Amino acid sequence: MQNLDNKGSIAALPSGHGARWWKSFGPQIVIGLVAGVVVGLIARQMGTQGSEANWLQVALSAIGNAYVSLLKLMIPPLILTAVVSSIANLRRLQNAAQLATQTLIWFAITAFIAVAIGLTIGLLANPGAGALVDAAKAGAPSRTGSWWAFLNQLIPGNILGMTASSSVKQVGERTVASTQLGFNVLQLLVIAIAVGIAALKVGERAEPLLRFTDAVGAVVQKILWWIIRLAPIGTLALLGDAVASYGWDALGSLASFSASIYVGLLLVLFVVYPLLVKMHGLSVRQYFSGVWPAVQLGFVSRSSMGTMPLTERVTERYLGVPREYAAFAVPLGATTKMDGCASIYPAIAAIFIAQFYGLHLDVTQLGLIALVSVLGSTATAGTTGATVMLTLTLSTVGLPLEGVGLLLAVEPIIDMGRTAVNVAGQALVPTIVAKRLGLLNLELYNAKRTAEALEAELPAH
């Protein structure tokens, strides 16, 4: 086992500490995955109790939702403290503007590659031709994507980027109204960036604020690590609930469409990303061993935002991306870097819907799909990404929005793979950019993956 000494180099831990393989974080996640499938199958075989889920499935759902809620709870303080501190620390880096520019460029490059693969698979597989899906299931979603919505979201409604939504539902003879509080990550980023820049401009008088922010950040990171260590339990519960709830029965007549999506996702994850890693002189094995805990959690949680704290941690602690840069790039990627949801999925889904309705897509429309996929994920930031992104694509190329309803039956199954690819890309781009600019800590990147290395407090870069 290895750890960091006070100079940032790799130092051996005391002999025997964590020597058993199952004490490492990665194997624990794998055990959680396997156990989740087994427990999920058991819950599925138990069936339902009338119209209600059985006790095991209810327990799995409750534990899984609680774990994702804990992760999401830490996102606002993590972003506010990490981004403010990181911007203040960027004064130590001479190429901050180049880092931001390179990040956006590589977001676009990888998104274009992903959408090109999606379009190619869609045109070759013809997933909508002869589909047996019931046309009665067609229906426009309640929420659609728009560029104006994106621009409006850039303006914070309050200092914490908080949002509120109200709902009314009938419980027996009573009408129950409820209000749910949430947060807009894009607005949080805007607020944190503004505070960080202002602290730089104020200079020495802002030092107490920055020291306080660093102290709060250290506490947040410690609490976050405690939550992350529960990831094997969360993985078991989330995957078990997914297996019990969906199985593979929902695929039915959408099997060709679902297979096309997963072929595209697998090509991006296991062909495109490794090629980009190799092109930059890095070990593919080390990349996957570093990012895999976050990819696994993204797969079972179906939430890039819920996985973001773990994504940022593995990007910094396993892949060796400087803390100042990771705290900026990973949250930005979690809202705008979605190769699964915003590139592969809308490309294949648009072709499916066009073929289902007997409409022909010309070269111009295919080009628009690619353009919207590269640029449009930002227009879905802070919202439920994939469906909103698909409506933005369909409206741009003039396809019926009602086609979205045809695909909802397989949405949960597809969303698992989409989110896994999203998370892998959100860690890949900062790693590539850091390597290109000579900022990547290669000792960390090439080190053995241990839970202790993920927990270790790293020195400032």
Stockholm file with secondary structure:
# STOCKHOLM 1.0

chainA/1-461         MQNLDNKGSIAALPSGHGARWWKSFGPQIVIGLVAGVVVGLIARQMGTQGSEANWLQVALSAIGNAYVSLLKLMIPPLILTAVVSSIANLRRLQNAAQLATQTLIWFAITAFIAVAIGLTIGLLANPGAGALVDAAKAGAPSRTGSWWAFLNQLIPGNILGMTASSSVKQVGERTVASTQLGFNVLQLLVIAIAVGIAALKVGERAEPLLRFTDAVGAVVQKILWWIIRLAPIGTLALLGDAVASYGWDALGSLASFSASIYVGLLLVLFVVYPLLVKMHGLSVRQYFSGVWPAVQLGFVSRSSMGTMPLTERVTERYLGVPREYAAFAVPLGATTKMDGCASIYPAIAAIFIAQFYGLHLDVTQLGLIALVSVLGSTATAGTTGATVMLTLTLSTVGLPLEGVGLLLAVEPIIDMGRTAVNVAGQALVPTIVAKRLGLLNLELYNAKRTAEALEAELPAH
#=GR chainA/1-461 SS CEEECTTSSEEECCTTTTCSGGGSHHHHHHHHHHHHHHHHHHHHHHCEETTEECHHHHHHHHHHHHHHHHHHHTHHHHHHHHHHHHHHHGGGCTTHHHHHHHHHHHHHHHHHHHHHHHHHHHHHHCTTTTCCCCGGGCCCCSCCCCHHHHHHHTSCSSTTCEEEEEEEEEETTEEEEEEEEEECHHHHHHHHHHHHHHHHHHGGGGHHHHHHHHHHHHHHHHHHHHHHTTHHHHHHHHHHHHHHHTTTTTCGGGHHHHHHHHHHHHHIIIIIHHHHHHHTTCCHHHHHHHHHHHHHHHHHHCCHHHHHHHHHHHHHHTSCCCHHHHHHHHHHHHHHCCTIIIIIHHHHHHHHHHHHTTCCCCHHHHHHHHHHHHHGGGGGTTSCHHHHHHHHHHHHHTCCGGGGGGGGGGHHHHHHHHHHHHHHHHHHHHHHHHHHTTCCCHHHHTSCCCHHHHHSCCCCC
#=GC SS_cons         CEEECTTSSEEECCTTTTCSGGGSHHHHHHHHHHHHHHHHHHHHHHCEETTEECHHHHHHHHHHHHHHHHHHHTHHHHHHHHHHHHHHHGGGCTTHHHHHHHHHHHHHHHHHHHHHHHHHHHHHHCTTTTCCCCGGGCCCCSCCCCHHHHHHHTSCSSTTCEEEEEEEEEETTEEEEEEEEEECHHHHHHHHHHHHHHHHHHGGGGHHHHHHHHHHHHHHHHHHHHHHTTHHHHHHHHHHHHHHHTTTTTCGGGHHHHHHHHHHHHHIIIIIHHHHHHHTTCCHHHHHHHHHHHHHHHHHHCCHHHHHHHHHHHHHHTSCCCHHHHHHHHHHHHHHCCTIIIIIHHHHHHHHHHHHTTCCCCHHHHHHHHHHHHHGGGGGTTSCHHHHHHHHHHHHHTCCGGGGGGGGGGHHHHHHHHHHHHHHHHHHHHHHHHHHTTCCCHHHHTSCCCHHHHHSCCCCC
//
